Amino acid sequence: MKDAFGLPQSLLVLGGTSEIALATARRLVARRTRTVWLAGRPSSALEQSAADLRALGADVRTVAFDALATESHETVLGKVFAEGDIDMVLLAFGVLGDQAHDEREPLDAVRVAQTNYTGAVSAGLVSARALQAQGHGSLVVLSSVAGERARRSNFIYGSSKAGLDAFAQGLGDALHGTGVHVMVVRPGFVRTKMTAGLPEAPLATTPEEVATAVELGLRRRSETVWVPGVLRWVMSALRHVPREVFRRLPL
Amino acid sequence: MSAETVSVTGWGRTAPTAARLIRPRTYEEAVAAVRDCGARGGIPRGLGRAYGDAAQNAGGAVLDMTALDRVHVIDADSGIVLCDAGVSLHRLMRVLLPLGWFVPVTPGTRHVTVGGAIGADIHGKNHHVSGSFSRHVLSFELLTADGEIRAVSRGTPLFDATTGGMGLTGVILTATVQLQPVQTSLMSVDTERARDLDDLMARLSATDDYYRYSVAWIDLLARGASTGRAVLTRGEHAPLDALGTRARRDPLAFRPAQLPAPPAVLPEGLLNRRTVGWFNELWYRKAPRARTGQLQKLSTFFHPLDGVPHWNRVYGRGGFVQYQFVVPYGREDTLRRVVRRLSERRCPSFLAVLKRFGDADPGWLSFPLPGWTLALDIPAGLPGLGALLDGLDEEVAAAGGRVYLAKDSRLRPELLAAMYPRLDDFRALRAELDPRGAFVSDLSRRLDL
């Protein structure tokens, strides 16, 4: 169960090698979390992530999960929920893609969209139903500021996050009053292996800062969390910049 | 019997979860509700005054017992009442006071049910004299997981598991309680101030035994030399001859005052260090340095907050946690350290409450033990609060103390066995009595009770 500060005792990470997810898991294990499920494609990286969390004292199990294999989500996640209550699901899988390449190779672009959006719709709905049945829990969805307004430089990724973000918001409204809390987290540029080699955007942040914001959001039962918080205001301004001007901004 | 899915919280309004709320109107409906409570079980609930998650059951059933509220038999000569568990102490006072009887133990609110009083094994300002509520319970009827109704009497394992058992052994349907005789409905109250914690502890230790009721309100925002400054309030039921001629015409009148409730939505952070600091300063200053024999209404003395319905709203949407612990006599060092840490952290706590417990009662998970108990409310949104309280838990457990489950919403499960040495007996009895887990609550899931 969650405690009075919204801290979970059990955590399911969808996308078990995500650096942001692991930073969040480390932080939560240091607080109340004792059981962690890491769901992801079987790999040495997934096992290493599990070992790292075990070293912190958590009971960690891995489960084979593929965001693209949507037909398997019901079975795979059903097994996890059958083992006991999950207080928090962290939906953290996603791919950035290579914008220039993906523009030339529509099939690769579709893969980005299917992972980030279709996969999340499926896993999100399956998780939401299980959480609703247990009458409590948080579904924390890692969105991105890139979904707030599509940019020339990464609109394929951005549009998939836009879809995910809208989906998660709607799901949050649908689950309002069911005891289930949906929280959309919108980080800006996060320094991870996913963004390694990319030119750093202003207000860049770290997985640890995202983890801190997630913990605060859980305590406040927030519906939307921006990391860093000032991005809320920056993005609400950018949203209203005319396209003519937006196009020319060095973003 | 109606059932609807609702969001449920404790009095502290933290950690809401959804459950089917079932309101049995007859014993048969209660039996049916327990038999059909489903895979995620059920938990009885009274008036919802437990601060944490003791009367919540996510995804399962919550049995609202307040419709079963008949007072069956009052023996006005011996002061024994047989009533449904859903009867509130408020109602008992209204019925019993005109007959010259008072409830044997009352917490800071009258709006708790008899069933809740037994399940949490509540204590009051008279614990050092009268023990906890269960000491005055002669027997009760318990609806257990198999759908049977058992008569449970004192001295049996089921009695000791249920008193303080947080509703997890079954649903109490009726109880027989020994009452306390009173001549009037007024209290004769002595008030004095203590300038710091040591002064307060000395005053309480020296004179506690002379008073049936005794409590101290501490200003936890006071620092430095006045850390732990407090107002002591001690009292006794006023005898008839203490009343003036006018009051003597209706010596057993019970007319508690009621103020309007705060609005349903209040801004966050209304209770901050500054506002609470002002309040505490005022409260301390307004208390007389020493006054004796002041006549007060029962409700003013015992239940000052009951005059404001829904007072828990003043903590805003984020709610609040109540922290109550006890440390045994001889471990005053721990108490001093905890008070100092709370004062240093400037917890915006309304007057915290300190009192001395007397002998413990045999309930396996009953909270009181002979020692000092401190209770305080803190807004849940205070940054770093979780870590602070975790640290205090460690000190309390190391000193042989414990925290109160009826108020808990955040204890680390690892510390529970150290705090409650009979936890394994409790678990074993539950495993035998309720193998399919018909009774379960968010509290029991969180702490693995």
Contacts between the chains, C-beta under 8 A, distances in Angstrom:
chain1	res1	chain2	res2	distance
A	1	B	15	7.5
A	1	B	17	7.9
A	1	B	53	6.8
A	1	B	58	7.2
A	1	B	442	5.1
A	1	B	445	4.8
A	1	B	446	3.8
A	2	B	15	5.4
A	3	B	15	6.7
A	3	B	386	7.4
A	3	B	409	6.2
A	3	B	410	4.2
A	3	B	446	6.8
A	4	B	12	6.7
A	4	B	14	3.8
A	4	B	15	5.6
A	4	B	52	6.8
A	4	B	319	7.3
A	4	B	321	4.9
A	4	B	380	5.4
A	4	B	409	3.7
A	4	B	410	4.6
A	5	B	14	7.6
A	5	B	380	6.4
A	5	B	385	7.2
A	5	B	386	4.7
A	5	B	410	6.5
A	6	B	15	7.0
A	7	B	386	6.8
A	9	B	413	7.9
A	9	B	446	6.8
A	31	B	386	6.9
A	32	B	412	7.1
A	85	B	58	7.7
A	85	B	445	6.7
A	132	B	18	7.8
A	133	B	59	5.9
A	134	B	40	7.3
A	134	B	58	5.8
A	134	B	59	4.3
A	135	B	17	5.1
A	135	B	18	4.1
A	135	B	19	5.8
A	135	B	40	7.3
A	135	B	57	7.7
A	135	B	58	3.5
A	135	B	59	3.1
A	135	B	60	7.0
A	136	B	15	7.9
A	136	B	16	8.0
A	136	B	17	3.9
A	136	B	18	6.9
A	136	B	58	3.8
A	136	B	59	6.9
A	136	B	442	7.5
A	177	B	7	5.8
A	177	B	18	7.4
A	178	B	5	7.7
A	178	B	7	7.9
A	178	B	18	5.2
A	179	B	7	5.9
A	179	B	16	6.3
A	179	B	17	4.4
A	179	B	18	3.1
A	179	B	19	7.8
A	179	B	58	5.9
A	179	B	59	7.5
A	180	B	18	7.7
A	219	B	318	7.9
A	219	B	380	7.4
A	219	B	381	6.9
A	220	B	318	6.7
A	220	B	381	6.9
A	221	B	318	8.0
